[in-house]
Structures are given as structure tokens and as C-alpha cells.
Amino acid sequence: KFMAFCRSGTVSALERELSRRFAGGRRVRLAVRPAEGDGATLVADCRWTQTEVLRLAPAACVDGEPEEQVILAHREEVVEGGDEVEVEAQRQGAMETMRPWKSPSRRDLPGNGHRPRLQDDASPLLVAEKRPLSSTAHTRQFEFHPESPDSLLVGRNDGSVAIVDTHRDRVVASASLDTSAVLGLCWIPKQPDTFVCGLPVNGKVVVVRHHEDGEMVSVALEAYDEVCSTTVNCSSDYLLLSGFSRTVALYDLPTGRRIQNFTNIHTGFVNISRFAHQSPHLFATASFDATCKVWDLRRPVLADKAVRTLVRPTLNVMCTFSHDDRHLLVSGVDSSLGQYSVDRNFTAWPDKFEIPSTESRTNYRRSVYTSDSTRIITAATDSSIVHLLNLDGSPAGDARFAGILNNDHRGGHASSMSPKKSSPSRSPWSTRWFGPR
């Protein structure tokens, strides 16, 4: 057990900040004292994370007994990292006089803003290396390479893209495409050195090929307004684009031309569209209208002609197929997560994932499958815990990332190289344009 105490004396700006989070607005100095041993450890850094984990960073040992107990925290896991210690706080005893901190940016939360712990006591803590990748600074979007696990494609807020070697934490190639953020990113299955980028501010759609010498060559396709999602089918014939609209655009990749617009297929914006991994004609769209629809390009793509319409309890943030195409995963807001069995007529399985709700309308959840399609990885914007789930919904483990990004990692952002430009009329697959692979 760890116990934190109130001490009198001069208070720092950090302590004044902490005092605003406690009832009565008291200015406090916090110290941590182990259950065994003399003295107390003065706390240099103590803060609530958004999952109600109390983060304590011991500074020094001092003599004397504490004057007044403020909180009681039971240690569930110690994180060995410098002089940082994480404890799991229980809201009981002396803590009943405290109030959870409510961020000003979350004023639209219903109720009193209480955020229950997302980690289930039955979930084991995953033992894994956690390190910031300084070379990914200013990243807005990222995609792992489908064949090379150490290759990470990142799109940055400044309109540049880069390929990062995650093992060495080094940028191996980069290029500047625009001055606005890159939101849409996807690798092209049949061309492992080529990817598609979407930049919503200017509607740019760019196909980029990376050469072994680090050079990047690009070709621009017909623009698509406010594109934020790009996906290519498994045969690399079709590119699907969606964005802040109710329309989805289909491109023919061999020619680079837009061949069809699927207009008003949802009543809300289509946030994400995703092709299946094994079926070249099957794709799904996740919309803010709280539905996820499954489509087949061999059938008319009309609002009332979807292969399947899946109604969800919240707006949908994203959807994705498992790599074996047996399941479809749909993520929404807060605890909204649903899985559907494709080979069982999209029956929901399990009936519900036991993820505690934070009652936040801005706690956006994102979820993906592992590469072997046997696990689900899910996380939300208001949590520093990433959950690993079995397909049946049972917990497979949790990974905590609280405090890992406290330092400002600005290094590793290599100077961007402007890619060679091409005419939009040329095919992005022309070997005369891209040169030999």
C-alpha cells in the first residue's frame, strides 16, 4: 500500500494546480510513504490521469510524520521507469471527500464527469516494451506496412509523409505533399512500395512510390473534397475515398480516374470506408448516422440496397474487417464496440463487449484486429489504457501508456524531400513514370 499525505509549507505551481482538483480548494503538498520503513517520500509530480489512475513521482525522503491524510491509494502495479511510480487509486475512505477532476475541454460530459477505471481487475497487465518513437513527431495518421512489421507510414500535420523504421526509430524516407494535414493513408496490396494519401483541406489525392534509395515519386489523382479515408481493395484495382460528406467515390487505380460517386448512401457523414482483405468487391462504410453498411460492388450501391445495415448505439468512428474476412469490427463513441460474423449473415458476436462507459460524448474509440485475426486491440481518446481482447470479448490483457509522452519528443523529424511531380493524366502504375521497382 502507498499512502499520500497533506503537508504544510510552501506550495509550488504544480501543487496549486493539484489543490484545485481537491474539495475545498486546499493547497497541499503531497508525500508518499511505503507501508514499511521510516520517513516519507516527497512527491514531485502527482496527477490524475483520465482513467482515474493516480500518477506519483517520488522526489526525496524527508523525516517526520505526516500531518493529515488526504488520499489512500492501493498499489496494484509498479512501473519501473526512472523515478516514476504508478498506483491505482480507489475511491474510498478519505477519498470520498474528493471530486474527480473535470477537464475544461470536456464540459459537455453528462453527470458529474466521473470516469470509471477501464482496466478490469481480471485483465492481466501486458509485459511489453513501450517507448516513444521520436521520429514520428507531429504525426496525424499512421499505417503499418502489411508485409514489413518494422516499416511505419506516417502522415504529418504539416502535409508531409514519411516511412519510419520503428526498430531503429529512424526516418528512412520523407516527402512534402502539401501544407495541410494528411488524414487518409493506405498501402496498396499488390504494390508493397506504393501508398495513397488523402489531404482534406485541398482535396488532394496522391499516389506515392518509395524507391530503395529513399526517393519518393508521386502522381496526383482527381481531387476529392475533404477526403479523410482511403482504402484499396485486395486486387489493387479500386480505390475508395470518403470524407466529410454522404458520398463515397470509387477510383480505377490502373488509370487513376474516378469512375463513380455513390451519393447519399448514408444520412450522415461517412467517416471511414474499408475494403475487405480477401474479397475484392466487398466494402463497409461507418457513418455518423449511427449505422455501418456493407456493400458489394457487383450490386447497385444505393442507400436502400446495402448488403447489410448494422445499427449502432452511437455515431461510428471506424470499421474494419479481420484479415481473414470472417468478422467486421465497428467502433463508436465511449464503450460502443461491435463485432459481426460475416459468414453468419453479420450476426453480432459477442452480444456485448464489457467495456465500462465513461459517459463522454467525445471519447472516440478506435479498434483493429491483430494480423493473425485472433485478437482485438481497442483504445479510446480519453484513456491511456489499450485493451487486448479475445474475439469472444474476454480480456486478453491491458497495456498502460500513462506518462509515456510527457516529454516533448521533437527530434527525429527529418527534413522533407519534395517528391517529383507528374501529370494527373498519367497512370500511377506506369513503369515509364515510376521507373523500375
N, C-alpha and C positions, 0 to 999 in steps of 0.2 A: 504494500500500500504506500501511496505517496500522499502527503498532506500539505496543503498550501495555506499560509497564514498571512494575516494582515500585520504590518509593522509600521510604526510611526517614523517620521523623519522626512527628509527632503524627497520630493517626488519628481520624476522625470516626465518628459512629454509622453513617453510610452505609458507610464503609469497613470497619467491623467486620462489618456485615451482608454485605458482599461477601466478606470473608475466610472466612465460614462456607461459602461456595459453592465455595471452592477447596480442593484437597487439603492436608492438614496444618493447617488452621485458621489459616493465617498472616494477620496483619494487614498489609494492603498499602495503599499509596497508588498510584493508577493515573495514568499520564500518556499522552498521545497525541502522537506525533511524526510529521510528514509525511515522506515519502521524501526530499524535498528541503527545504532550509532549515535554519537553525540553531535550537538550543533545542528544548524540548519543551512541549507544551500540557498543563497540569494538568487532570485530569478532575474535574469537579464532580459528575457523575452518570454511573454506569456500571452497567448491569444486564443480565441475560439475560432476553429475552422467552421466551414459552413455545414459540416456534418456533426457538430457538437463534440468534436474531439478537442480536448484542451492541450495545446502545444506549449511545453515548458522547455526553456533553455537555461540550465543552471549556469551561474556566473562565478560564485565563490562561496566558501564556507565561512560562517560567522558564528560567534559564541552567543549564548543566551537563549532564553526560552521565548517563544512567540507570545505576543500579547493577546491576539484574538484570532480564532479560527474563522476563515472566510469560506473556503470550499473544502470538500472531501472528495478526493479522486482515487479510484481504484485502478492501479496499473494493470493493463491487460497485455500490453506488448511494449517492449523497449526497442527503439530503433537505434542501432549503433551508427551514428553519423556525427563525427566531431564531438561537440559538447551539447548536442540536441537530444532531448528525451521526449517521447510522445506518451501520453497517458490517455486512457479512455475515461471520460468524466461521467459519473452517474448523477442524475438529478434527484438527490435525496438528502435528508438530514439538513445540514446548514445551507445546502444549495437551494432549498425551497424558497429562500428569501431573495434569490437572484432572478433576473429576467434574461431570456436569451437575446442576444444582440440581433437587431434587425437592420440590415444594410439599407441606407437611403435609396439605393438603386432597386430595391425590392419593395417599394411602398404599396405595390398593387397586390401583395400577398394577402389572401383572406385570413381571418383569425388573428392570432397574436404573433404569427411568424415563427412558431416553434418548428424546428426541423428535426425529426427523429433520426437516430443513427441508422445509416443504411447497411452497416455491416451486421449480419446475423451472427449471434454468438456461436452458432453451429458451423459457420463458414471458416475454414482454415485460412490463416494468413499465408499467402504465397511467398515463398522464398525465391526472390529473383533480383537480378541486378537492375537497379534503377539509376540512371544517370542522364542528366540533361545533354542534349546534342546541341552544342553551341553553334554548330554550322547551320542549324535550322532557324536561326534568329529571324524574326519578322515573318514567320510562315503563316499563311492564311488557310492553306489547304495542302494535303499530302496524300500520296498513294504509294504503297509498297509495290515493287516490281513483282509480277506474277511468277517469275522463274528465279530471280536472284534475290534472296531474302535480305541481303545487305545493301541493296540499292533502293533508295527512297527518293521519289519525285516530290518536290515541294513547289508550291506556288506562293509567292510572297505578296505583301500588301503594296509594294512599290511597282508591281507589274512584271516582276522577273520570275523566272523559273530556274530551278537548279536540281541536279542529281547529286545526292549525298551518299557517300559511303558511310553507313552507320557504324560499321566495325571500327573504322579509323576516325570517325567524326570529322570528315573532310569533304568539301565540295569538289567534285571531280569535273563538273561542267555547269555552266550557267549562261543565261541569256536574258536580255531585257526585251520584253514584248510590247510593253505599254507603260503608262504611268499610273494605272489603276490596278486594284487588287485582282488576283487570279482566283476565281471561285471554282470553275469546272476543271477537273483533271481526270484523265483516264489513259491507261496504257492500251495499245492496240494489240490484241492477242496474237495475230499472225505476223506482226512486225515488232519483235521484242525491243527494238531500239527506237521506237516511234511512239509518240503520245499526242493527245489532243488537249488543248487548253481553251477555256472559255473566260472572257473578261466582260462582265455585265455592264460596266459603265459605258463603254463604247460599242458593246455588242460584238466584239471581235471573237472569231473562232479560228484558231491557229493549229495546224498540224506541224509538229516539230520532230525532226530526226536527229539523234545524237550519234556522232561518229566516235570511233575509238580514240582519236587524237584529241577529243574534248570539244571539237567544233560542233555547233548546233546550226542546223539549217531549217528554215521554216517556210511554210506556204499558208496563205490566208484563204479561208473559205468564205462563202457568202455570209455576211453578218447576220446575227440573230439577237434581237434586242433583249437586254437584261438576262443573258444566259448565265445560269449558275450551276447547271448539272450537265455533264457529258457522259455518255456511255456508248460503247461499241459492242456489237454482237460477236459471238464466238467465231464466226467465219470471216470477220473483219470486212463485211460487205456494207453494213449500215452503221451510221452514227445517229444517235438520238439526242436531241437537245431539249431542255426545259428550263424555265426560269420564272420570273415574277409575272406569270400570265397563266391563262387557262389553256394555252395552246402548246402542243409538243411538235417539234419539227424533225423530220426524217431526212437524212442526207445519204446520198450514194457515195461511199468512200472512194471507189476506183476513179470516179470522175470528179469528186469534190463538190457536186451540185446538190442543192436542196431539191428533193423530188416531191415532198408532200408536207402539208401542215395539217395536223389533227387538231381542229379548232374546237374550243369549248367542250372538251371531253370531261372536264370537272367544273364544278360551280365555284371553286376556289383556286388559288394559285397552285401550280404543280411544283412542289419544292424539289423533288427528286424523281428521276426516272432511271430504271435499271433493267438491262437485258439479262436474260438467264445465261448461265455459263455453258450449258450443253445444247440448248435448243435455240437456233438462230432466229426464230420468228417470235419467240415469247418474250414479253417485257412487262414490267409493272410500273405504275406511277403512284407516288404518295403525295397527297394533296392537303392543303389547309382546310378543305371542306370536310375533314374527318373521315374520308374514305381512301382506301387503297384499291386500285383497279388493276386487273390483269388483262393483257391484250395479246392477240395473235395477229401478226401482220398478214396472214393468209385470209383473214376475215376483215370485214369493214370495221375501221376504228372510229366508231361513233359513240356519243355519250351513253346511249342506251344499249350498246352492242358489246359491252365488255364481256370477256370470258367469265370473269368473276368480279363482283364488287364486295369488298370487305369493309364493313362499317366499324369504325373505331371510336372509343370514348372521347378522344381529343383530336386536335389537328395533328397531322402526321409530319414528322421531321424527316424521316428517311425510310427506305425499304431496301432489301437486298435478298437475293437468292443464295442458298447454300451452294457450295461448289459442285455438289452432285445433283443440284436442282431438285432435291426431294422436299425442301422446305423453303418457305418465304417468311422473312422476318420483317416486322413493321414496328417502328419506334415512333413514339409521340412525345407528349409532354409529361414530365414528372415520372410517375410509375407506369405509364402506358407502354406496354411491350406485348406484342402478339406474334405467335408463330403458327403457320398454316402448312399442313401437309399437302404438297402439290399432287401426289399420287393418290390422295384420298379426297379428291374434289375440294381441296382447300379447306379441310376441316381444321378448326382451331385445336392445337395440341402443344402444350397442356392447356387446360381451360383458362388458367391464370398463372402469371408469374408472381411470386410472392415478393414484390419489391415495395417496401414501405413508402407511403406518399409523404411528400414534403408540403403539399397543398400550395405549391407555387405554380403560377401560370407561365413562368419564364424559365422553368427548369427543363431545358430541352434535352431529350435523351437520344443518344446515338448508339447503335448496336451493329455488330458484324459477326460473321462466323469465322472460326479458325480455318486454316487452309485445308484441314482434313475433314471439315464439316461435322465434327463431333462435339464442339463446344461453342458457346455464345459468349462474346465479350460485350459488355454493356456499361455505359457511363453516362452521367448527366452533368450539365454545366454547373450546377450548384453543389457538386460533390467532388471530393478529392479521392474517392474510392472507386476503383474499377472492379467490377464483378465478373467473375468467370462462372458460367452456368452450364450444366449439362443440358442436353436437348429436352429432357423431361421437366426442366425447370428447377431441379435440385441444385444447390450450391456446390461449386467445384473449387471455390477459393476466392479470396479478395486480395487486391494489391492497393496499398495506400501510397498516395503521392503528395501528401500534405507537406509543404515546405520545400519541395524539391526545386521549385522555380523561384525561391525567394531572392536569389542573387540575380543580378541583371546580366544575362549572358548575351553580350553584344558581339562577341568575337565570332570568327568563322564565316562571316558574310563576305564571300569573295566578290571582287569586282566583277560586274556583269559584262558579258560579251554580247554585243548586238548581233543577232543572227542574220545571215544573209537573207534578203527578201526575194520573193518570187512573184510572178504574176498569178492572180487568183484563177486564171483560166487554165493553168497547167494542172495536171493530175498530181495529187500529193504522193502517188505511188510511182511516178515516173522515175525510172533509174537514171534517165538522162538528166533529171533535175537533182535528185538526191545523191547521185553517184553510187558506186558500189558499197554494199554494206560492210 
